[in-house]
Amino acid sequence: MRPEIAFSAADTAEDVQRCIAVLLSTRAGSVAMDREFGLSWDFVDLPVEAAQAALTAEIVAKVAKYEPRAQVQNVTYTVGDDGTLLPHVEVTINE
């Protein structure tokens, strides 16, 4: 059984959300023709507060560069018991 993949979004908000999800789940350096696309993993071994600051700055910069239809309003984090960071990114869509 093969999963269904929707290549066209039903609306702009859905498309922006999908594009940001791809951007933020891609490791920088892994895209052949654009090595800057995605997020750096340089923050991985930093203390939690420093990692949050570095990751927030990178999220804001990368969304501004690669998804001009959106603007980051807020980034909050859920921190796991093991120090794992899960960012929650709130954006507004520029229309």
TORMARGU-635273 format. One record per residue (C-alpha): x, y, z negated; residue number from 0. Coordinates in nm, 3 decimals, decimal comma. Layout:
BEGIN
u=X | v=Y | w=Z | k=NUM
...
//
This chain:
BEGIN
u=0,000 | v=0,000 | w=0,000 | k=0
u=0,139 | v=0,339 | w=0,100 | k=1
u=0,058 | v=0,659 | w=-0,089 | k=2
u=-0,129 | v=0,932 | w=0,092 | k=3
u=0,066 | v=1,252 | w=0,140 | k=4
u=-0,111 | v=1,578 | w=0,215 | k=5
u=0,109 | v=1,790 | w=0,438 | k=6
u=-0,132 | v=2,082 | w=0,446 | k=7
u=-0,272 | v=2,243 | w=0,135 | k=8
u=-0,637 | v=2,323 | w=0,094 | k=9
u=-0,555 | v=2,679 | w=-0,013 | k=10
u=-0,264 | v=2,913 | w=-0,079 | k=11
u=-0,254 | v=2,849 | w=-0,453 | k=12
u=-0,226 | v=2,474 | w=-0,400 | k=13
u=0,051 | v=2,521 | w=-0,143 | k=14
u=0,247 | v=2,758 | w=-0,368 | k=15
u=0,215 | v=2,515 | w=-0,660 | k=16
u=0,339 | v=2,227 | w=-0,445 | k=17
u=0,633 | v=2,429 | w=-0,311 | k=18
u=0,737 | v=2,541 | w=-0,660 | k=19
u=0,709 | v=2,184 | w=-0,791 | k=20
u=0,944 | v=2,065 | w=-0,515 | k=21
u=1,187 | v=2,351 | w=-0,581 | k=22
u=1,200 | v=2,292 | w=-0,955 | k=23
u=1,230 | v=1,915 | w=-0,930 | k=24
u=1,520 | v=1,925 | w=-0,683 | k=25
u=1,880 | v=1,924 | w=-0,803 | k=26
u=2,085 | v=2,206 | w=-0,653 | k=27
u=2,341 | v=2,073 | w=-0,407 | k=28
u=2,127 | v=1,781 | w=-0,295 | k=29
u=1,970 | v=1,946 | w=0,013 | k=30
u=2,207 | v=1,919 | w=0,308 | k=31
u=2,135 | v=2,244 | w=0,491 | k=32
u=2,073 | v=2,456 | w=0,179 | k=33
u=2,297 | v=2,361 | w=-0,114 | k=34
u=2,150 | v=2,641 | w=-0,329 | k=35
u=1,794 | v=2,501 | w=-0,309 | k=36
u=1,683 | v=2,352 | w=-0,640 | k=37
u=1,803 | v=2,390 | w=-0,996 | k=38
u=2,157 | v=2,356 | w=-1,126 | k=39
u=2,215 | v=2,101 | w=-1,399 | k=40
u=2,486 | v=2,310 | w=-1,564 | k=41
u=2,260 | v=2,370 | w=-1,864 | k=42
u=2,230 | v=1,999 | w=-1,955 | k=43
u=2,494 | v=1,991 | w=-2,231 | k=44
u=2,424 | v=2,335 | w=-2,374 | k=45
u=2,254 | v=2,393 | w=-2,710 | k=46
u=1,874 | v=2,408 | w=-2,671 | k=47
u=1,847 | v=2,789 | w=-2,702 | k=48
u=2,127 | v=2,850 | w=-2,451 | k=49
u=1,983 | v=2,590 | w=-2,214 | k=50
u=1,641 | v=2,755 | w=-2,229 | k=51
u=1,791 | v=3,096 | w=-2,150 | k=52
u=2,000 | v=2,964 | w=-1,860 | k=53
u=1,717 | v=2,756 | w=-1,717 | k=54
u=1,464 | v=3,039 | w=-1,746 | k=55
u=1,696 | v=3,278 | w=-1,561 | k=56
u=1,753 | v=3,023 | w=-1,287 | k=57
u=1,382 | v=2,942 | w=-1,251 | k=58
u=1,295 | v=3,311 | w=-1,215 | k=59
u=1,573 | v=3,369 | w=-0,960 | k=60
u=1,500 | v=3,058 | w=-0,752 | k=61
u=1,124 | v=3,116 | w=-0,738 | k=62
u=1,188 | v=3,476 | w=-0,629 | k=63
u=1,427 | v=3,357 | w=-0,356 | k=64
u=1,242 | v=3,053 | w=-0,223 | k=65
u=0,875 | v=3,122 | w=-0,293 | k=66
u=0,806 | v=3,493 | w=-0,230 | k=67
u=0,432 | v=3,430 | w=-0,251 | k=68
u=0,467 | v=3,382 | w=-0,628 | k=69
u=0,610 | v=3,572 | w=-0,922 | k=70
u=0,707 | v=3,405 | w=-1,249 | k=71
u=0,517 | v=3,553 | w=-1,542 | k=72
u=0,631 | v=3,327 | w=-1,824 | k=73
u=0,841 | v=3,019 | w=-1,892 | k=74
u=0,782 | v=2,823 | w=-2,211 | k=75
u=0,926 | v=2,491 | w=-2,319 | k=76
u=0,826 | v=2,174 | w=-2,490 | k=77
u=1,129 | v=2,031 | w=-2,667 | k=78
u=1,140 | v=1,659 | w=-2,730 | k=79
u=1,287 | v=1,499 | w=-3,042 | k=80
u=1,595 | v=1,411 | w=-2,837 | k=81
u=1,643 | v=1,772 | w=-2,717 | k=82
u=1,483 | v=1,712 | w=-2,377 | k=83
u=1,341 | v=2,034 | w=-2,231 | k=84
u=1,018 | v=2,038 | w=-2,035 | k=85
u=0,959 | v=2,382 | w=-1,882 | k=86
u=0,608 | v=2,516 | w=-1,834 | k=87
u=0,614 | v=2,785 | w=-1,565 | k=88
u=0,332 | v=3,035 | w=-1,525 | k=89
u=0,318 | v=3,225 | w=-1,198 | k=90
u=0,092 | v=3,474 | w=-1,027 | k=91
u=0,034 | v=3,451 | w=-0,656 | k=92
u=0,108 | v=3,757 | w=-0,446 | k=93
u=-0,162 | v=3,805 | w=-0,187 | k=94
//
